[in-house]
Amino acid sequence: MKTNLRHIIIKWSYPRKWDCFEDNPLIDSWGIYYITRAIYYDDRTDETPIYVGKTLRSFRQRFREHEKDEKDFLYKKGEFYVSTLKDVYAYK
């Protein structure tokens, strides 16, 4: 079966600060997540995508693994945020 999908729209949840994500009701759920970094200046904010991941374990467990194994990105300048996948739309 051949499909000709050309576009997708990904809707993410509102970003929560990395340090505050444990307060999220979804913390013990699983799914797809997106980590970004924001650096605030007087006249602008630079936001950078850091990581898109999928976990079949809980977000809590996966984020602890990030903190243990991938400390490099967490010690960079800026504030880190996490969004979770809300919905995906595909169309031609």
C-alpha positions in Angstrom: 0.0 0.0 0.0 1.5 3.3 -1.1 0.7 6.5 0.8 1.5 10.0 -0.4 1.6 11.8 2.9 3.7 14.9 2.6 3.1 17.0 5.8 2.6 16.4 9.4 1.7 18.7 12.3 2.9 17.8 15.7 1.2 19.3 18.7 3.2 19.4 21.9 2.0 20.2 25.4 2.8 23.5 27.0 6.5 23.3 28.0 7.3 22.8 31.7 10.6 23.6 33.3 12.8 20.5 33.6 13.1 20.9 37.3 9.3 21.2 37.7 8.2 18.3 35.5 7.8 15.9 38.4 4.7 18.0 39.3 3.2 17.1 36.0 0.3 14.6 36.3 1.8 12.7 33.4 5.1 12.0 35.2 4.3 8.3 35.6 3.0 7.9 32.0 5.0 7.0 28.9 5.2 8.5 25.4 7.1 10.9 23.2 8.8 14.0 24.6 10.7 17.0 23.5 13.4 18.8 25.4 14.3 22.4 24.6 16.7 25.0 26.0 15.9 28.7 26.3 18.5 31.4 26.8 17.1 34.8 27.9 18.7 38.1 26.8 17.5 41.6 27.4 16.0 42.0 23.9 15.2 38.4 22.9 15.0 34.7 23.8 16.8 32.0 21.9 15.1 28.6 22.0 17.0 25.5 20.9 15.7 22.0 20.3 17.9 19.6 22.4 16.3 16.1 22.2 13.2 14.3 21.0 12.7 10.9 22.6 10.3 8.1 23.1 10.0 6.1 26.3 7.9 3.0 27.1 8.9 3.4 30.7 7.6 6.3 32.8 8.8 9.8 32.1 10.1 9.9 35.7 12.4 7.0 35.0 13.6 8.2 31.6 14.3 11.7 32.9 16.4 10.3 35.8 18.4 8.4 33.2 19.0 11.6 31.3 20.2 13.3 34.4 22.5 10.4 35.2 23.9 9.6 31.7 23.7 12.8 29.8 24.6 15.5 32.2 26.4 17.4 29.5 23.4 19.1 28.1 21.8 19.8 31.5 24.8 21.9 32.5 24.8 24.1 29.5 23.7 27.8 29.8 19.9 28.4 29.8 16.8 26.9 31.2 15.5 23.5 30.0 11.9 22.6 29.2 10.0 19.4 28.5 6.9 19.1 26.3 5.0 15.9 25.7 3.3 14.8 22.5 -0.4 15.7 22.4 -1.4 14.8 18.8 -0.1 14.2 15.3 -1.9 15.1 12.1 -0.8 13.9 8.7 -2.1 15.2 5.4 -1.1 15.4 1.7 
